[in-house]
Amino acid sequence: SRLREHPRVKRVRHPGWGGIVAIEVAGGLEGAERVCAATRVWVHSTSLGGVESQLERRRRIPSEPVKVPENLIRLSVGIEDVEDLWRDLSRALDHA
């Protein structure tokens, strides 16, 4: 997939819940923050599941288990055009 092939993506996870995908990005916590800040189509959110595509960087709050990677971003794919979503995410990854 395009995500696996992107040089800034270290790992892709498919937890099995419809349009939810999780990625671990290069650059650790700072890289993940830069990806989230750089998207324009994806909406940064703490509650996934709307019709719009959303992303959430995990481990933002101290109570989350340390086994959750700081560079983990959960993606909830919405109804937007897949090419628009890919261009936005790819550009954000390149920015990280």
N, C-alpha and C positions, 0 to 999 in steps of 0.2 A: 504494500500500500504506500501511498505518498507519504503518510506520516512516518512509517518505518524507515523510509529512504531519506528523510530529511536529516542532514548532518547535525542539527541541533536537538534532535529527539533521541534520547538515550534508551527509552523503553515505551512500548505501547501496551496498555492493558485493556482487555475487553471483559468487564465484570458480568456481562450477560443480561443487562437490563435495557433492552431496546436500543435507543440512540445514545446511551452513555458510553463514553470512552475515556480512559485516563492516560495521560502521557507524563513521562518524566523527562524534563528538559535539561540540556547541558547548562552549566553555569550555576547550579545549585539554587538556593533561595533567591538570590539576586536575579538570576536568569529567568526564573519562573515569574517573579514580579514584573520584569521588563516585558515578558510576553503578554501578561494580563493587561498591563498598562498600554500596550501598543495596538491592541485590537480595536477595530472600528465597527465591525459588523457583529462580532460576538459581544454579548453583554456580560459584564462581570457581576456575579451574583453569589449569594450564599444559599439559595434554595433553587435547586435545579428542577426543571420539568415543565416550563412554559412552552408556548409555541415558538418563541424566539430562541435562537441558539445562545447558550449561556456557558460560561466557564467559571471555575472556582479554583483558586490555589488553596490547597489544604495546609494544615499546620500553622494557621494564622493565630489560633488561640492556644494558650498554654496547656489547656486540659486535653488536647489531642495527643494520642500515644506517640512516643518518639519513633516507633517502628514505621509510622507514615512518613515517607520521604518529604523533605521540605520543598523539593522541586516538582512535586506531583500536582498536576492540573487536571481537574475533572472537566470533561466537555459533554454538554448535553446538546445534541444536534436537533435543531428546530426545522422550520419549514422553508427557510431561505434557499436560494439557489446554491447547489453544492460548489460550483465554481467560485461564486462570491465568497463563500465560507472558506474555501481552500486558499484563495488569494489573500484574504485577510489574515488567516492564521499563519500562512507561510511567510508573509511579510513581517508579522510580529515575531516569529521564530528567528528570522534573519536578523531582526533588530536586537534580539537577546544576545 
